[in-house]
């Protein structure tokens, strides 16, 4: 797991310190946003030729780890029952 997470780096001098795909200026949040809007892996690979499928996997794993380690709790929504 550390190998794949090593594809994500944070450099305060690049993209204002946002997590990015190593060797690019592509933020993790951009990849996640594209996936969330329905982009396929192939769409992303065509649009960002320096990004690999493994980089996309790393973005997803990074997001999972961030959520797992987060103190943020979404608001509770009444179900109406």
C-alpha positions as semicolon CSV with decimal commas, in nm:
position;residue;x (nm);y (nm);z (nm)
1;X;0,000;0,000;0,000
2;X;0,285;0,241;0,076
3;X;0,417;0,190;-0,279
4;X;0,095;0,310;-0,435
5;X;0,049;0,593;-0,184
6;X;0,403;0,705;-0,270
7;X;0,259;0,825;-0,601
8;X;0,088;1,107;-0,409
9;X;0,305;1,388;-0,275
10;X;0,260;1,721;-0,101
11;X;0,500;2,003;-0,181
12;X;0,423;2,347;-0,036
13;X;0,578;2,503;-0,347
14;X;0,355;2,314;-0,594
15;X;-0,019;2,379;-0,623
16;X;-0,015;2,559;-0,287
17;X;0,064;2,237;-0,103
18;X;-0,234;2,035;-0,225
19;X;-0,175;1,661;-0,268
20;X;-0,070;1,594;-0,628
21;X;0,029;1,302;-0,846
22;X;0,410;1,269;-0,818
23;X;0,596;1,422;-1,112
24;X;0,295;1,628;-1,225
25;X;0,099;1,931;-1,120
26;X;-0,224;1,730;-1,122
27;X;-0,405;1,757;-0,788
28;X;-0,567;1,452;-0,632
29;X;-0,887;1,652;-0,593
30;X;-0,901;1,707;-0,971
31;X;-0,881;1,333;-1,041
32;X;-1,142;1,258;-0,774
33;X;-1,369;1,531;-0,907
34;X;-1,346;1,397;-1,261
35;X;-1,431;1,046;-1,142
36;X;-1,720;1,184;-0,938
37;X;-1,859;1,355;-1,247
38;X;-1,854;1,030;-1,440
39;X;-1,521;1,048;-1,623
40;X;-1,372;0,710;-1,702
41;X;-1,014;0,613;-1,638
42;X;-0,956;0,634;-2,013
43;X;-1,100;0,988;-2,021
44;X;-0,854;1,095;-1,752
45;X;-0,559;0,919;-1,915
46;X;-0,635;1,094;-2,245
47;X;-0,675;1,433;-2,081
48;X;-0,368;1,400;-1,858
49;X;-0,108;1,191;-2,044
50;X;0,144;1,197;-1,757
51;X;-0,108;1,033;-1,523
52;X;-0,121;0,653;-1,518
53;X;-0,393;0,411;-1,413
54;X;-0,187;0,338;-1,102
55;X;-0,187;0,711;-1,023
56;X;-0,568;0,709;-1,037
57;X;-0,573;0,410;-0,802
58;X;-0,340;0,604;-0,571
59;X;-0,577;0,903;-0,571
60;X;-0,865;0,677;-0,469
61;X;-0,661;0,510;-0,198
62;X;-0,539;0,849;-0,073
63;X;-0,901;0,967;-0,046
64;X;-1,000;0,651;0,141
65;X;-0,711;0,696;0,385
66;X;-0,795;1,065;0,432
67;X;-1,156;0,980;0,515
68;X;-1,049;0,695;0,742
69;X;-0,824;0,931;0,939
70;X;-1,061;1,228;0,938
71;X;-1,242;1,373;1,235
72;X;-1,504;1,524;1,005
73;X;-1,855;1,390;1,058
74;X;-2,117;1,465;0,794
75;X;-2,442;1,615;0,922
76;X;-2,704;1,366;1,038
77;X;-3,006;1,370;0,811
78;X;-3,345;1,263;0,938
79;X;-3,490;0,979;0,731
80;X;-3,849;1,074;0,806
81;X;-3,924;0,747;0,982
